[in-house]
């Protein structure tokens, strides 16, 4: 047997000894066949996920030709043996078309010393004349261990680390909680376990929507307590459940929430506090706090009258934690916590705090006690999307949308991956435990979009016809081919459309959302980004390789295959600049904040954010030349030629018509009228027209995982 499989482990009250193929509980033992024990050990070693029949056969049957029936036979033997020892428990769950998962979290034991038995109640007989030296050595070792524990107790609050876990981490079913027509999100359970607050969004027109805050009781009855033509951003109940805080977001200029292309956010955040009477379903009192100019990341309650906020107060300030006293109307900046200099969220339960911070693409979770002393720090290799306390106080629930991972992170550092429901191509977001820990509420939405080509005469042709999320479409240089990204079976791949036929390009899934796809000048290569990575696909070899990995997000602008030269926009925080990459050589070409950029004739044409005008980077000598001071700021550049440039104004899903700016006359003319402005244009070809997706508010509902 593999030495890694010799260690015993506990499944609740059952002790498992792989080396003896034996289970023990309550002074009884049951023998297993070696293959059944191997299956049990593999399920225990991978308890955080569902294991397929194919994986079990590949790992445990070592190339032998067996059927799924062989796996089922071992599973049946395990269930029979475990139920013989403890009959009132579900041990192994089966998920249709997915596989098996052990329902009990194993606790692996240290290996037994050589020459001893691992059976329970075994007695090690020693001669009566054991030397005193050995006895005193054992006493000394015991004293040393106690001293180490005493010192450790002063540095780590061990009494807070090992808490009973009164919550579920294994779920087998999903239950629809809302099913109205609309977009329901941000389920926030009340501490009484009888009510739940959530946000419902309704699209009124292409340019406006209405957001409502709804309270639902245990009978499914809804009560609307507030609405806005802006956006409700965050919800949080006070510790006793007497107050609900909600953050409202609006633009400073009073326009709809969408910004202009490449415009820094210009939002105002207002805190609304609702005091509610659930019995009579009436609003007792509402407070609106001063507007916050900057950016809000999270809001939670320190106590019944104090909010804790993670935010930045301006475009040039850093992230920080604040407390706001509602009674005194005082805002206090909290001291920067050591090692958590860039907080992105905090959550509080009974004045025990979890702070999420990022440093060098790593997520840290710091647990603090009521005195704000560190209990423990846990590192995670994911990007945080949501974080909330597990109601029993044993840890926090962390969700990483990019990685599609839901993780219970405990105060002692342990991490348990919670399997998500197998919802094909549906987006899972904003998870939150119910107050009793028996289930998890989350938002589930189906995002779908098809690629539309708009001809120069305004006619439309739908290039894709499916219920998948298709986006980032890009014309080849001659306009005869189209490459686009598509999410299918929760995996991102690139697809090629040629001669009205489509085929999948990438063999392995792309790890992150794709923002931009560009073609080489000869049409034989494409380069695309996935957050901090750039990939290259060669049409001649049909190979996709990783080209560049950056510390921050990177977006390709132009690629020249003969010179292996790439122009790209590299991000540094919220600011991005032009870089040239040739093999291992990288050079920064601009030192400002660059907005839109396109390539023509080897040169890159671009705008600086917040400035009128158009600049060109001349590739022959890296000089910068101002082409015109008159092009409107926040334009999205589509294509350049020798005489002028094509562009649009507005913003995402609020696009203008297609304009042409003539360099010689410094005049703007309309090139193509857009009949529908609620679109997102991703590519333009002077002869073929536009590639775009139409914007809409996707259907979303709240689901209970139980």
N, C-alpha and C positions, 0 to 999 in steps of 0.2 A: 504493500500500500504506500502511496505517496506520503512522505513524512509530514506534509502540510495537512494531511487528512487524519493524522494520528491524535491530534488534540481533541479532548473531550469538550462538549459544550452543553449548556442547559437550554431547554425549551420549556420555559415556565418551570413546572415542578419535575419535568422529565430530564434525566441526565442521559446524554448520548455519548457512547464510547465507540467511535469508528474503528479503532484498533481491535476491539473485541466484538464488533458487529452486534452490540447489545444496547438495549434501552432499560433504564431503571426508574422506578417511581414507587414510593410507599412500600419499600422493601420487596417489591416484585420486579422481575426482569423478563424481557422478551428478546429472543434472538431474531436477527434479520439475515436475509441472504446478502452477500457482499454487494451485489448490484443495487439492491434496494437501499443499502446504507450509503453507497456512493451517490445515489440520487438525492437522498436526504441531506448529505453533507454539501452537495453542490447547491441545493436550494437554500440551505442555511448560509452559505458563503455569499450568496447573491440575493439575500432576503429582500432588498430594497426594490427589486424589479420583478416583472413577470418573465419567466423562462420558457421559451418555446420548446416543442417536441424536437425540432430540428437541432437546437443548440444542445439539448441533453444527449441526443444520439451522437452528435459530432464529438462532444467532450468525453462521454462516458463509455460509449460502445466502440471507440477507437477504430473506426473504419469498417466495422462489421456491418453487413447488410441486414438491418432490422427494420421493423415497421413501428408505427406509433403504438401498436398494441403492446410492444415490449415495454415502452415507457409506462403505458396505462397499467400494466401488470405490476410494475414496481410501485407506482403510486397507490394502487389498491392495497398492496402488502403493507406499505407504510401507514396508511389510514387505519387498517385493521390492527396493526401492532400498537399504534398510539392510542386508539380508542380502547384497546384492551387494558391499558394502564389508566387512562383518564378518558372517560367516555362522553363527557358533556362539553366538548370543545371542538371547534372547527380548526383543523390543523393545516390543511392544504387546500387552497382555493383554485378552482379551474375557471379560466376566462376563455369563453368561446373564441376559437380561431386565433388565440394568442398564446396560451400555455398555462403554466402553473406558477403559483407563488405561495411560499410558506407564510402562514398568517401570524406566527409567533416569532418575535424578534429573538435571535439566539444570543446567548452570552458565552463566549468562548473562554475556556479555562486554560490556565498555564499548564504546560506539559509536565507530566509526572516525572520525578527523578528516576534515573536508570535503576532498574532492579526492583521497583515497587509496583504495586498494582493500582490501577485506576478505578477498581470497583469500589462502590460505597461501602462503608462500615468495615473495610479491610483493616486488620490490625498488623502493625509492624512490630514484631517481637525483637527486643534487644536483650542482650545478656545483662544480668544484674550487676556486673562489675563495670558498668560504663564509666570511663575515666572522669574524675571530677573536672579535669581541664575542659573536656567536651561540654559538660554541663554548664560550667561558668562561661564558656564561649557562647552558648545559646542565650544565657541570661544577658551577657554583654550586647549581643546582637539585638535582643529585644529592646534593651534600653536605648541603643543607637537609633532604632526605628522609631521609638516613641519621641526621641529628641527631634528627629527629622520631621515627624508629623507635627510636633509643636511649633517648629519654625515655619513650616509650610502653612499652618493654620493662621499665623500672623500675616502672611503675605497673600493668601487666597482664602476667601470665605467659603470653606468647604461645606459648611452647613447649608449654604444656598445652592450648592451644585447638585446634590443628589436629592431630588424631589420626586414624589410620586407622580406618575404620568396619568392623569385622568382625562385622556383624550385619545381619539382614534388616529392611526396613521395608515391603516389598511381599509380601503373602501371598495365596495363591490357593485354599487348601483348609483345611478344618477336620477334625479327627480326634477322636472321643470318647476321652477318657482314662479316665474312670470311668463306669460305667453301672449301678451298684448301685441298689437301691431305697433312697432316703434323700436326705440333703442333704450333698453333698460340696463343700467350698469351701477357699479360702486355699491354693492350690497354691504350694509354696515349693521350687524346684529346688535340689538339692545341688550344690556346686561341682564334684563329679566327673562331672556330667552323666549319672549312672547311677541316681540315686535322687531321690525327690521326697517331701516331707512334705506332708500335707494334713489337714484336719479333717473328720470325719464326724459329723453330728448325727442322732440318732434320737429321735422323739417317743414317750415312754412313756405319757403320759396327757395330759389337757387342761391339767394344771398342772406337768408335769415333762418333762424330756428328758435324754438322755445324750449327752455330747460325747466323741469319741475322737480321739486323734492317731495317724495312720497313716503308716507309711513304705512306699512302693512301690518295688520295684526295676525294672530294665529289662525283666524278664520278666513284669511285671504282678503279681507276688506281693506281697501286703500283709502288713505286720507292725504290729500294734497295740502302741504303747509306753506309752500312758496314757489314762485316761478320767476324767471328772468329771461330777457332777450340776449343776455350774455351767455355765460357758461358756469355751471356749478362744478367745482374742481375737486374738492375733498370734503368728506364727512367724518365726524368723530363724536361719539357719545362721551359725556363726562363720566367719571368713575361711578357715581350713583345713578347715572342715567337721567338726571334731572334736566340736563341741557344737551342740545345738539349744536355743534359748530359746523358751519358750511362756508366754504370759500367761493366767492363769486369773482369771475374774471371778465373784464371788459377792456376794450382798447381805449387809450387816453383820448384819441381823437373822435370817439363816439361811433366809429365805423364798425362793421362786422368784424368778427374775431380774426379772420384770415389776414395776414400781413401781405405787403407787397413782396415781390421776389427779392430774396436776399436781404430783406430789411430786418434789423435786429428787433426782437420782440419789444413792443411798447405797451405792455399791459398794466392795468391797475387791478389790484387784488383787494377785495373787501371781505372782512370777517363778519358773518351773520351768526348770532347765537339765539337759538329758539328754546324757550322754556314752555313745556307742553303739559297738558292735562290729558292723559290717555283715556280716562274714564269717560269724559264728556267730549273728547276729541276736539279740543279747542286750544288755541294759542294763548298762553298766559302772558307772555312778554317776549319781545324781540329787541335785540340790541344789534346795532351795526357799528363796527369799530372803524377807526380811521383807515383810509385806503393806503395800501402798501405799494410803493413804486420800486420795482425790482423783479424778483422772482421767488415764488413760494415753492418749496419742495415737499414739505410735509407739515401736518399739524396734529397735535395730540394734547391730552390734558395732563398737567402735572398734578393738580388737585381739582376740587370742584369749582374753584374760582380762578384758576390760572392755566393759561394755554402755554404749551411749548411748541416752538416753531423752528423749522430749519429753512433758511432763506438767504438770499443775498439782497442788499439794499440798493444796488445800482449796477450798471453794466461793468464797472471796473472794480467792484468789491468782490471779496471772496465769500464762500458759503460759511454760515455761522449758525449757532443755536441761540435762540432768544426765548425769554419768558415774558408773557404779557399778563399782568394782573388786571382782571376785569373790574374789580372793586376800586382799585386805585388808578386805573387807566395808565399804568406805568409799563414801559417796555424796558427790559433788562437784557443786556448782552452777556451771555454766559461765558465763563472762562474757556479758552480753547483746551480741549482735552488732549492729553499727550498721545501722539500717534494718530489722532483723528482730526487732522487739520483741514480736511475737505469733506465735511459731513454732507450726506445727501438725503438722510432721513433719520428720524428718531421716533420711538414709540415708548409709551410709559404704561406700566401696570403696577398699581399700589406703590408708586414712587420708585419703582425699579425700572431702570432705563436701558433700552437697547439703542445704540447709535450705529448707523451704517455710514461708512466713509470709504472713499476710494483713494488709492495711492498706486501709481504706476500700473494701471489696469488691473489692480487687485482689490477685491472687496473685503473690508474688515468689518466684523460685528463686535462692538465692545459692549459688554454687559456691566452695568453699574448698579450698586446698591442704593438705598435711600439717601446715604451720605455722599453719593456720587463718587464712591471709590470703586475701582475696577474689580469686578468679580472674575472676569475671564475675557480673553480676546480670541475670536475664531476667524480664520481666513477662508474665503470661498473663491473659487475660480469661476465666478459667474458675474453677469451684469445685473444689478438689482433693478427690479421693476416695482415691487410692492413688499412691504414688511409690516407685520402686525404680531402682537403677542398671542401665544397660545394661552387660552383662558385659565389654565391651571398654574401659570407662571413658571413652567419648566423651561421655556425657551420661546423662540419666535418662529413665525411662518414666513419664509422668504420665497418669493417667486421671481424667476429670471425668464422673461418672455422670449428673449433671443435664443436661449438654450432650451426653452420649453421644460424647465425643471421647477418642481415644487418641493421645497426642502424644509423639514423641521430642524432647526438649529438650536441645540440645547445649551444650557449654561455651563455644562461640563465639557463642551467642545464637540460632543457627538453630533453627527449629522445623519438624518434619516430621509432618504428620497421617498416622496409620496407619489405613487403611480397616478398618472392623470387618466381620466376617462378617454377611451379611444374614439374621439370624435373627429372624423375625417375632415381635414382642412378647415377646422373651426379654431378660432382664436380664443385662447383661455387667458383671462386677465382678472386682476383685483380679487384674489382669494382672501377669505376671512372666515375664521372658525366661528361656528355657532357658540353661544355663551356656555353651553354645557359640554363642549368639546366633542360632540357625537357626529358632527358633520362639518363640511366646508362649503360656504356659499362662494360662487364665482360667476363672472360674466362670460358668456359664450356667444360669439358672433361668427357669422359666416361672411367672410369678405370674398367677393367675386368681382371680376372685371374682365372685359374683353377688349382686344385691340381693334381700334377703328382707324381706317385710312380715309382721310378727307381729301378729295381731289381738288385740283385748282379751280374747278367749276362749282365747288361746294358740295358735290355728291359724296355720299358716305358708303363705305363698304366695310363690313365686319370681317376681320381676318381670322378671328378665333370665335368658336361657338361652343362654349362649355361653361360649367359652373365653377371653374377654378379662378384663382387670382392671377391674372396675366397683366404684366406691367413692364416698364422700362424698355419699350420697343425702340429699335434703332434701324434706320435704313443703311444698306450698304452704299458705298460711294456712287454707284450707278443707279441705285434705287430699285434694283431687281430682286434683292433679297432683304429679308427682315429677320432680325434676331430679337427675341424677347425672353423675359424671365417668367416662370410659371410655378406656382405652389400647388403641388399635387401629392396627396397622401402625406401631407405635412413635410414635404421635402421640396427644396428649391432646385430647379434645373433650368438650363438654357435650351430654347427651342429655335429652330430655323424654319422659315417659310420661304420656299422657292418654287416657282411654277405652280402656285396654289397647292403645293404639298408641304406638309410639315414633318419634321423629324427632330428627335431629341439629340442635342449636341453633347452635353456633359454626361459622363458616365458615372461620376460620383456626385452626390448632392453638394450644393454650394452651402457653406456653413452659416452665412448670415444674409440678411436682406441685401439685394443688389440695388444700387442707386443709379449707376450709369454704365452703359455699354457703348464703347467706341470702336470704330473699324480702322484698320491700317489704311494707308493711302492706296495700296494695291488691292484691297478687298480680300486678301488671303488670311487675315488675322483679325481677331477681336481682343480687346482688353476690357475687363470689367472689374468692378470693386465689390467687396463684401466687407463693409466697415473698415477695418484697419489693414485689410489685405487686398492686393491686386492680383488678378489671375489673367493668364494668357492662353488663348485657344488658337491652335494652328489648324486651318481647314485642310491642309495637305496631308497632315499626319493624323488628324482627328484627336490630337492630344490636348489636354488641359493641364497646365502646370501653374504652381504658385510663383508669381513673379517678384512681388515685393511685400514685405510685412513692415508696417510702420507703427510707431508708438501711439499715434492718433489716427483718426479717419483720413483716408486718402481717396481722391476721385480722379480718374483719368480724363485727359482732355484730347490728346492726339498721340498716335503711335506710328513710327516709321520703321518698318521691318528691316530694310536694307542696312540702316545705321543702328538698329536696336536702340532707338532713341524714343523716349517717352516723356511727354509733358503731362504734369499732374498738379492738382491742387491738394496741398497737404495742410491739414488742420493743426492748429495749436490752440487748444481750448475752443473758443468760439470764432477765432480768427483763422483765415486760410490764405495761403500765398502760393504763387506759381513756383514749381520746381522742375528741373530737367533731370531725368534719370537715364544714365547710359551704363548698363551693366552694374558694376559696383560703385560707380561714380554718381554722386547726387549733388546738385547745386541749387541753392535758393536764388530765384530770379527777381522776386519782388519783395518789398518790405512794407506792407500796408495791409489793408483788409480788402481782399479781392472778392468781387461778386461773381457775375456771369463771365464765361470765357469760351471762345471758339477758336478753331485753327483755320487758317487759309494760307496756302503757298508756303508752308513751313513756319509762318509767323503766328503768334497767338494774340488775338484781339480780346480786350477785357475792359471791365469797368471796376473802379474802386467803389466800395460800398459807401453810400451816402453822398456821392459826388456825381454831378452831371458830367457828360463827356465820354470819350472812348479813347483807349490807349492801345498801342501795339508793342509787343515784344519782338524785336527783330532777331531772328535766330542766328544770322550770320555773325553778329558781334555782341549779342545780348543787350543792345541798347533799347531804351524805352522812348517811344515817340507818342506824343499826344495827337491823335488823328483829328478830333473835333471836340470843342467844349460844349456842344449843344445837345448831345444825345441825353434823353431824360434819365435821371438816376433810377436805380432799381429796375432796369430793363432786363429781360431775359433774352440773351443773344441766341439766335437760331442758326444763322449761316452768314458767312461773309463772301464777297467777291471783290474784284479789282476796283469797283466803283462805289460800293456801299455795303450796307449790312442789313439783314432781316432780323426783326425782333418783335417781342410782344411786351405789353405792360400789364398791370394788374397784379395778380397773385395766383397761387395754386387754387384751382377751381373757381377763379374769378378772372379769367383771361380776357384780354382785349382782342381786337382784330390783329391780323398780321400786318406789320408795317415795314416799309423800306426807307432807310435813311441814305440819301445821296451825299457823298463827301463833297463833291464839287459845289453843289448849290446849298448845302447845309439845310436841306428840306426833307420833310417827312411826308410819305404818301402811303395810302392803304393798298396793300398788295392782295389781301384775301380777307373777306368779311367772314367772321365766325358767327353762325346763327345760334350756336349754343356756347355760352361763356363758362358754364359749369363743367369744364374739362381740364385735363392735365396733358399738355403736349410734351412729348418726349423726343421727337425727331422731326426734322424738316428737310425736304428735298425739293429743289426749285422746279423739277420736272414732274415729280410724283405727288407732292402735296405734304400732308401732315400725318404723323402717327400719334394717336392720343387715346386716353381712356376717359370715359365719362364719370363724373363725380356723383356720388349719392351717399346717403346715410345708411349704412348696412343694418340689417335686422340684428338685434342683440337681445338676449334674455338672460335672466339670472337663473342659475341652476344650483341645486343642492347635491353635493357629493356625500353619500352616506353608506 
